[in-house]
Amino acid sequence: MVFFEFFEMMALISLVLFARDWYAVLKTCAHKKSLPQELTDTTKY
């Protein structure tokens, strides 16, 4: 039982780190305005 809890904790930590890294990458791309206009223009929605 402890084995499964350990794997669950590792999965959550890896998901959080993955999401944080992707957020940093997307933030730098949006700062450079290199994303397509459809992704940067949120006033349409």
C-alpha positions as CSV (number, residue, x, y, z in Angstrom):
1,M,0.0,0.0,0.0
2,V,2.8,2.4,0.8
3,F,4.4,1.5,-2.6
4,F,1.3,2.8,-4.5
5,E,1.2,6.0,-2.4
6,F,4.8,6.6,-3.2
7,F,4.1,6.3,-6.9
8,E,1.1,8.6,-6.6
9,M,3.2,11.2,-4.9
10,M,5.9,10.9,-7.5
11,A,3.3,11.2,-10.3
12,L,1.9,14.4,-8.8
13,I,5.3,16.0,-8.3
14,S,6.3,15.2,-11.9
15,L,3.0,16.6,-13.2
16,V,3.5,19.8,-11.2
17,L,7.1,20.2,-12.4
18,F,6.1,19.5,-16.0
19,A,3.2,22.1,-15.9
20,R,5.5,24.7,-14.3
21,D,8.2,24.2,-16.9
22,W,5.7,24.5,-19.7
23,Y,4.2,27.6,-18.2
24,A,7.6,29.2,-18.1
25,V,8.2,28.2,-21.8
26,L,4.9,29.6,-22.9
27,K,5.3,32.8,-20.9
28,T,8.6,33.5,-22.6
29,C,7.1,32.8,-26.0
30,A,4.2,35.1,-25.3
31,H,6.6,37.8,-24.1
32,K,8.5,37.6,-27.4
33,K,5.1,37.6,-29.3
34,S,6.2,34.6,-31.3
35,L,3.0,32.8,-30.8
36,P,0.3,32.9,-33.5
37,Q,-2.3,35.6,-33.3
38,E,-5.0,33.2,-32.5
39,L,-3.3,32.1,-29.3
40,T,-2.3,35.6,-28.1
41,D,-5.6,37.4,-29.0
42,T,-8.0,36.5,-26.2
43,T,-10.4,39.3,-26.7
44,K,-12.3,37.3,-29.4
45,Y,-13.5,34.7,-26.8
